[in-house]
């Protein structure tokens, strides 16, 4: 089940297309965790960001709906590689960038699903 936080977030999901790998990652994440609440999609920013490129490559999810959000993030990063040439960058991050703790999902052109149950 996917919920969308509010109308503003819904519009941010509809204004631009999302990268096919981002759509695949979201679908995988929801299938693994049973639910997601999207709190941020596309956002125009004065600097390059996965939230502001087209097709969109970043999305934020409410973290407190999961009993152990860090486990969901770890599970994602076990099964997905953001970019094999940049191993320190992850597809899933649990952080607070100023608007509260959330799960940030992101992909690159080189993101790879490493396998396992979908």
C-alpha positions in Angstrom: 0.0 0.0 0.0 1.3 3.5 -0.9 -0.1 6.6 0.7 0.7 10.2 -0.3 1.1 12.7 2.5 -1.0 15.5 0.9 -2.1 17.2 -2.3 1.2 19.1 -2.7 3.2 15.9 -2.6 0.7 14.3 -5.1 1.4 17.2 -7.5 5.1 16.7 -7.0 4.7 13.1 -8.1 2.7 14.0 -11.2 4.6 17.1 -12.6 7.6 15.1 -14.1 8.3 11.5 -15.0 10.2 9.3 -12.6 13.3 7.3 -13.6 12.3 3.7 -14.4 14.8 2.5 -11.8 13.2 4.8 -9.2 9.8 3.3 -10.0 11.3 -0.3 -9.7 13.0 0.6 -6.4 9.8 2.1 -4.9 7.8 -1.0 -6.0 10.4 -3.3 -4.5 10.5 -1.3 -1.2 6.8 -1.4 -0.8 6.6 -5.1 -1.6 9.3 -5.8 1.0 7.9 -3.5 3.7 4.2 -3.7 3.1 3.5 0.0 3.0 5.0 3.5 2.3 3.9 7.1 2.8 5.5 9.4 0.2 6.4 12.7 1.8 8.5 14.3 -1.0 8.8 13.7 -4.7 10.0 16.3 -7.3 11.2 19.6 -5.9 12.7 22.5 -7.8 16.0 23.3 -6.2 18.7 25.9 -7.0 21.3 23.1 -6.9 21.5 19.6 -8.5 19.6 17.0 -6.6 18.0 13.6 -7.3 14.7 15.4 -6.3 15.1 18.1 -9.0 16.5 16.2 -12.1 14.2 14.9 -14.8 13.5 12.0 -14.9 13.2 12.3 -11.1 15.6 10.0 -9.2 14.8 10.6 -5.5 11.8 10.3 -3.2 11.2 10.6 0.5 9.2 8.2 2.7 7.8 8.6 6.3 10.1 6.6 8.5 8.1 6.4 11.7 5.5 4.1 10.2 8.1 1.2 10.3 8.9 -0.5 13.6 12.6 -0.6 12.6 13.2 1.9 9.8 16.9 1.3 9.9 16.3 -2.4 9.1 14.2 -1.4 6.0 17.1 0.9 4.9 19.7 -1.8 5.5 17.6 -4.4 3.6 17.3 -2.1 0.7 21.0 -1.4 0.5 21.8 -5.1 0.7 19.7 -5.7 -2.4 20.4 -2.5 -4.4 23.6 -0.8 -5.4 23.3 2.9 -6.2 26.4 2.9 -8.4 29.1 0.2 -8.4 31.7 2.9 -9.1 30.6 4.9 -6.0 30.2 2.2 -3.3 29.8 4.8 -0.5 26.6 6.2 -2.0 23.5 4.2 -1.0 20.0 3.8 -2.5 18.3 4.2 0.9 19.3 6.6 3.7 17.6 7.2 7.0 18.4 10.9 7.9 17.0 14.2 8.9 17.9 16.9 6.3 16.0 19.6 8.3 12.4 18.5 7.9 12.4 15.5 10.2 13.8 12.0 10.0 12.7 10.2 6.9 13.8 7.5 4.5 15.3 8.9 1.3 15.4 6.6 -1.7 17.5 7.4 -4.7 18.8 5.9 -7.9 21.4 6.7 -10.6 21.7 5.7 -14.2 23.9 2.8 -12.9 21.8 1.5 -10.1 21.7 -2.3 -9.9 19.3 -4.7 -8.3 21.6 -7.4 -6.8 19.0 -10.1 -6.5 16.9 -11.7 -3.9 13.2 -11.8 -3.4 11.2 -9.0 -4.9 
